[in-house]
Amino acid sequence: MSLSHTAAEFMLSDALLPEPGGARTRRLRLELPSDRLLKFVTVGLPLCLVSLAFAREFSAGSQISCFSPTNFTGKQAAYVDAACWDSLLHHGFDAEGHSLTKSLWVLKVFPYSLLVVAVLMYLPYLLWRYAAAPALHCDLLFIIDELDKSYNRSVRLVQHMRKVQQASAEPGSFWEEYERARRERYFEFPLLERYLACKQRAHALAFVYILRNLLLLLFLAATCLYLVFLHLNVFFQDEFSCSIRTGLLQAEPHIPPLIPCKLLFYSTFQLTSLSLGSVYILLIPVVIYGALQLCQWDKGLLSVYEMLPAFDLLSRKMLTCPVNDLNVILLFLRANISHLTSFSRLNAVSALKEATPNREDIDTVVDFMTLLAGLETTKPKH
């Protein structure tokens, strides 16, 4: 008998989770995998395209080539290129023969506008980092710690039950006391359950999360509209007529009124804008999906933790509208499931419960541990 008692003690001691260390909790993920991917693409892609545009500008030299008159010297031709690049005004005529001018200056600032796009795309993540991430980090630390402690309390409860049952002269009265304690919810964890219920009535994290996704969606749509505007107005005009009769050259008779010029970077900027716009259009459904995650509960996590004694947040219909802080915390608990050591233990117990012929004998992890500790011969059947 002593050998079986010793084996049961070792089994229960091995079931306990190790105490969490400080280094583990500092590596919590405060961004969902989909949000991290969105940040990498929305911010990194325009920066990459800007670097390519600047690299082409520095390597190719002049971004414009003008057809100067044959009597112009090399310096005069260089002056024409510089003057037309500085003005970027197209001089033409309408159907009735009236002169008109069209500014192409937006092409010059297009690489810098991509820098502005990258900054705008990073603003929603700055909002989340400073408005919600600190509070979320504290919530995750507390809930992960309490969930693991709740599992350890259940194992220690079985250890204590085993010692009391061995010292009890009447096993029947011991199990009657145990059943009465179950009915009166002496084994519940009120701090954790009430904290989760309190988070269900809070909406600060949910508001910031939805606001971040709405801002990101707004910036994506604005960028796509800006690129459409560029294509409809200037990105289909790589040639234009330039006038250098300004200032001191206004009265020079040998200078032609208009000089034809061609933009050398036209194809590069067009390809850049098409690539950026296509990727951003594909990312819009991803952002919408991320915002819609709050419209349904992640009940898989809490259903596993109902194996803890008297932890019935789902069965007592406490989960109502999913747009609240508790649902946000559940999403991030799922992303940090590697830090939640008790989840894998309880998930295994739930799987064994489904595979057990007499499922009514296992309601909680305490029941499962009593079976492993060899107390099933005297325990009454539910």
Summary of the structure (lengths in Angstrom):
residues: 382
radius of gyration: 34.8
end to end distance: 27.3
largest distance: 122.3
contacts: 1075
relative contact order: 0.16
helix: 66%
strand: 6%
